[in-house]
Amino acid sequence: MDQGTLRDHLNKKLAGSAGLLSFSTPHIVWVLANALQDLHAKGFVHRDFKSDNILLSSIHHVKVAHLGDANNRVMDMAMADMLWTAPEVLLGETASAASDVYAFGVILTELDTLQRPYWDLSLDPWTLTDNLRKGVIRPSVTSSCPEWYKELADSCLKFNPVDRPAAKDIVEILQSQWRATPVHAMHFPNLLESKAVAATPSGGGGLYDVE
């Protein structure tokens, strides 16, 4: 995957790097939602779902990395990883499909703002961690973001894991939205746009190989 990680790409996009290959936000969202749906249907939890683990290629493939040892991975949580970690996991509960969905919600906010989670907060690591555990803070989208996208991100970032949609529900939400509004007609201010790729629900989940 020769274009690096999604986080790398967003950083370059934010910096206005010249000659940057563009990716469609609907395509990325669709691939990630389907990847989680398939993973969870097989009884696995990713546990480390974040933009640093989403790989991109020059032929517009999107790949979720580190699936091979998903349920066996020992959580060695660095401070940076906490930015994508659900409050209940920070409180010591076992990672679950719902905590993967929370991380998906964080990635949705990154795709909208282009920024790392909580980039606009000046908090020391201990205060940040405490606020994350309590659900006092969570990442948000911009005011110009489409309302349906904001509602999806908000639902994925619910404090109580039982209130979050399942991955299969997210896929259904995307299918319903895209039936109402063709992907090529969607307007995403500040989001990644692409003339080269148009995702369609009938196209399957894209590339999310075990690595």
C-alpha positions as CSV (number, residue, x, y, z in Angstrom):
1,M,0.0,0.0,0.0
2,D,2.2,2.7,-1.4
3,Q,0.3,5.9,-0.2
4,G,0.9,5.3,3.5
5,T,-1.7,5.6,6.2
6,L,-4.9,7.6,6.2
7,R,-3.5,9.7,9.0
8,D,-0.5,10.5,6.8
9,H,-2.8,11.5,4.0
10,L,-4.9,13.7,6.1
11,N,-1.8,15.5,7.5
12,K,-0.6,16.2,3.9
13,K,-4.1,17.3,2.9
14,L,-4.2,19.7,5.8
15,A,-0.8,21.1,4.9
16,G,-1.8,21.6,1.3
17,S,0.8,19.3,-0.2
18,A,1.1,19.6,-3.9
19,G,0.3,16.6,-6.2
20,L,-1.5,14.7,-3.4
21,L,-3.6,11.8,-4.7
22,S,-7.2,12.3,-3.7
23,F,-9.6,9.7,-2.1
24,S,-13.3,9.8,-1.9
25,T,-14.6,10.1,1.7
26,P,-17.8,8.1,0.9
27,H,-15.5,5.3,-0.5
28,I,-13.3,5.3,2.6
29,V,-16.3,5.3,5.0
30,W,-18.0,2.5,3.0
31,V,-14.9,0.3,3.1
32,L,-14.3,0.8,6.8
33,A,-17.9,0.1,7.7
34,N,-17.9,-3.1,5.7
35,A,-14.6,-4.2,7.1
36,L,-16.0,-3.8,10.7
37,Q,-19.2,-5.6,9.7
38,D,-17.3,-8.6,8.3
39,L,-14.9,-8.7,11.2
40,H,-17.6,-8.6,13.8
41,A,-19.7,-11.1,12.0
42,K,-16.8,-13.6,12.3
43,G,-16.7,-12.9,16.0
44,F,-13.5,-10.8,16.0
45,V,-12.8,-7.4,17.5
46,H,-10.1,-5.2,15.9
47,R,-9.1,-3.5,19.2
48,D,-6.8,-0.9,17.5
49,F,-9.0,0.7,14.8
50,K,-7.5,4.1,14.0
51,S,-6.4,6.2,11.1
52,D,-2.8,5.1,11.6
53,N,-4.0,1.5,10.7
54,I,-5.8,2.4,7.6
55,L,-3.6,2.0,4.5
56,L,-4.1,3.6,1.1
57,S,-2.7,2.7,-2.3
58,S,-2.2,4.7,-5.6
59,I,-4.9,2.6,-7.2
60,H,-7.4,3.8,-4.6
61,H,-7.5,0.7,-2.5
62,V,-8.3,1.2,1.2
63,K,-7.0,-1.5,3.5
64,V,-7.5,-2.0,7.3
65,A,-4.3,-3.3,8.7
66,H,-3.5,-5.6,11.7
67,L,-6.5,-7.8,11.4
68,G,-4.5,-11.1,11.7
69,D,-4.2,-11.1,15.5
70,A,-7.3,-9.0,16.3
71,N,-8.6,-11.0,19.2
72,N,-5.2,-12.1,20.5
73,R,-3.6,-8.7,20.6
74,V,-2.5,-7.5,24.0
75,M,-3.5,-3.9,24.6
76,D,-0.3,-1.9,25.2
77,M,-2.0,1.5,25.1
78,A,0.2,4.4,24.3
79,M,-1.2,7.9,24.9
80,A,-1.8,8.4,21.2
81,D,-3.9,5.3,21.0
82,M,-6.2,6.6,23.7
83,L,-7.5,9.2,21.3
84,W,-9.4,6.4,19.5
85,T,-10.2,4.3,22.5
86,A,-13.8,4.1,23.9
87,P,-14.4,5.3,27.5
88,E,-15.3,1.9,28.8
89,V,-12.1,0.4,27.6
90,L,-10.1,3.2,29.2
91,L,-12.0,2.3,32.4
92,G,-10.8,-1.3,32.2
93,E,-13.5,-3.1,30.3
94,T,-12.7,-5.6,27.6
95,A,-12.6,-4.2,24.0
96,S,-15.7,-5.1,22.0
97,A,-17.5,-4.6,18.7
98,A,-19.0,-1.4,20.3
99,S,-15.5,0.0,21.1
100,D,-14.5,-0.6,17.4
101,V,-17.6,1.4,16.4
102,Y,-16.5,4.2,18.8
103,A,-13.1,4.3,17.0
104,F,-14.9,4.3,13.7
105,G,-16.7,7.4,14.9
106,V,-13.4,9.1,15.7
107,I,-12.2,8.4,12.2
108,L,-15.4,10.0,10.8
109,T,-14.4,13.2,12.6
110,E,-10.9,13.0,11.3
111,L,-12.2,12.7,7.7
112,D,-14.3,15.9,8.2
113,T,-11.8,18.1,10.1
114,L,-8.6,16.5,8.6
115,Q,-7.2,17.0,12.2
116,R,-6.1,14.4,14.8
117,P,-8.6,13.9,17.5
118,Y,-8.7,16.7,20.2
119,W,-6.2,18.8,18.2
120,D,-7.9,21.9,19.5
121,L,-7.6,21.1,23.2
122,S,-4.7,22.1,25.4
123,L,-4.8,19.5,28.1
124,D,-2.0,17.6,29.9
125,P,-2.1,13.8,29.2
126,W,-3.5,13.0,32.6
127,T,-6.4,15.4,32.4
128,L,-7.1,14.3,28.8
129,T,-7.2,10.7,29.8
130,D,-9.5,11.4,32.8
131,N,-11.9,13.4,30.6
132,L,-11.9,10.6,28.0
133,R,-12.8,8.0,30.7
134,K,-15.6,10.1,32.0
135,G,-17.0,10.9,28.5
136,V,-16.6,14.7,29.2
137,I,-15.0,15.2,25.8
138,R,-15.3,13.5,22.5
139,P,-14.2,14.6,19.0
140,S,-16.7,16.5,16.8
141,V,-17.2,17.4,13.2
142,T,-17.3,20.8,11.7
143,S,-20.5,22.9,11.4
144,S,-20.4,22.6,7.6
145,C,-20.5,18.8,7.7
146,P,-23.6,17.2,6.2
147,E,-26.3,16.6,8.9
148,W,-26.6,12.8,8.3
149,Y,-22.8,12.4,8.6
150,K,-22.8,14.4,11.9
151,E,-25.6,12.2,13.2
152,L,-23.8,9.0,12.3
153,A,-20.6,10.2,14.0
154,D,-22.5,11.3,17.1
155,S,-24.2,7.9,17.3
156,C,-20.9,6.0,17.1
157,L,-19.4,8.2,19.8
158,K,-22.2,7.6,22.4
159,F,-20.7,7.2,25.9
160,N,-22.8,4.1,26.6
161,P,-21.6,1.3,24.3
162,V,-25.2,-0.2,24.1
163,D,-26.4,3.1,22.5
164,R,-23.9,2.8,19.6
165,P,-25.0,1.2,16.3
166,A,-23.6,-2.1,15.3
167,A,-21.4,-2.2,12.2
168,K,-24.2,-3.8,10.2
169,D,-26.5,-1.0,11.2
170,I,-23.9,1.6,10.0
171,V,-23.8,-0.2,6.6
172,E,-27.6,-0.1,6.4
173,I,-27.5,3.7,7.2
174,L,-25.0,4.3,4.5
175,Q,-27.0,2.3,2.0
176,S,-30.2,4.2,2.9
177,Q,-28.4,7.6,2.6
178,W,-26.8,6.8,-0.7
179,R,-30.1,5.6,-2.2
180,A,-31.5,9.0,-1.3
181,T,-28.5,11.0,-2.5
182,P,-26.1,9.6,-5.2
183,V,-22.5,9.5,-4.0
184,H,-21.3,11.7,-6.8
185,A,-23.9,14.4,-5.8
186,M,-22.8,14.5,-2.1
187,H,-21.2,17.7,-0.9
188,F,-18.6,17.3,1.8
189,P,-17.0,20.7,2.8
190,N,-13.5,20.1,4.1
191,L,-13.7,16.4,3.3
192,L,-11.6,14.4,0.9
193,E,-13.0,14.5,-2.6
194,S,-12.1,12.4,-5.6
195,K,-13.1,12.3,-9.3
196,A,-11.4,8.9,-9.7
197,V,-13.4,6.8,-7.3
198,A,-17.2,6.6,-6.6
199,A,-18.2,4.2,-4.0
200,T,-21.5,2.3,-4.4
201,P,-23.2,0.1,-1.8
202,S,-23.5,-2.7,-4.4
203,G,-19.8,-2.7,-4.8
204,G,-18.9,-4.6,-1.6
205,G,-16.5,-3.6,1.1
206,G,-13.4,-2.9,-0.9
207,L,-10.1,-4.1,0.2
208,Y,-9.5,-5.0,3.8
209,D,-7.0,-7.8,3.8
210,V,-5.5,-9.4,6.9
211,E,-2.1,-8.0,7.5
